[in-house]
Amino acid sequence: MVKIKIVLQNNKDFETEVETYDAVELHKAIKAWDDTLVPIGNLVINKHHIECIYEIK
């Protein structure tokens, strides 16, 4: 599992774990998701409010 941090436009941030982290593939998957709410790890986030996502090492 890989720990990632999701930062929203209102500067709130959340940590979650995902099986793998590939920034390009995650961006494509979020963009292609039909609904506004996207599941990422154990979170459900409005994809229009995401500022950035990065891996925590």
C-alpha positions in Angstrom: 0.0 0.0 0.0 1.1 3.5 -0.8 0.1 6.5 1.4 -1.0 9.6 -0.4 -2.1 13.1 0.6 -5.0 14.9 -1.2 -5.1 18.6 -0.9 -8.3 20.4 -1.6 -8.8 24.0 -2.9 -9.8 25.2 0.5 -6.4 24.0 1.9 -7.9 21.0 3.8 -5.9 17.9 3.3 -6.6 14.2 3.8 -4.4 11.1 3.9 -5.4 7.7 2.6 -3.8 4.5 1.3 -4.0 3.1 -2.2 -2.7 -0.1 -3.7 -0.4 1.8 -6.2 0.3 5.4 -7.0 0.9 6.6 -10.6 0.1 10.3 -10.9 -0.7 10.2 -14.6 -3.0 7.2 -14.3 -4.7 8.6 -11.2 -5.3 11.9 -13.1 -6.8 10.1 -16.1 -9.0 8.0 -13.9 -10.4 11.0 -12.0 -11.0 12.9 -15.2 -12.8 9.9 -16.8 -15.0 9.2 -13.7 -18.6 9.9 -14.7 -19.7 11.2 -11.3 -18.5 14.3 -9.6 -17.7 12.3 -6.4 -14.7 10.0 -6.9 -13.5 7.3 -4.5 -9.8 7.5 -3.7 -8.6 5.0 -1.2 -11.1 5.1 1.7 -12.3 8.6 0.8 -14.9 10.0 -1.5 -14.0 13.4 -2.8 -15.6 16.0 -5.2 -13.2 15.9 -8.1 -13.6 19.6 -8.9 -12.2 20.6 -5.5 -8.9 18.7 -5.7 -5.9 20.9 -5.8 -3.2 18.3 -5.8 -2.4 14.7 -4.8 1.0 13.4 -3.9 2.7 10.4 -2.4 3.9 10.5 1.2 7.3 8.9 1.6 
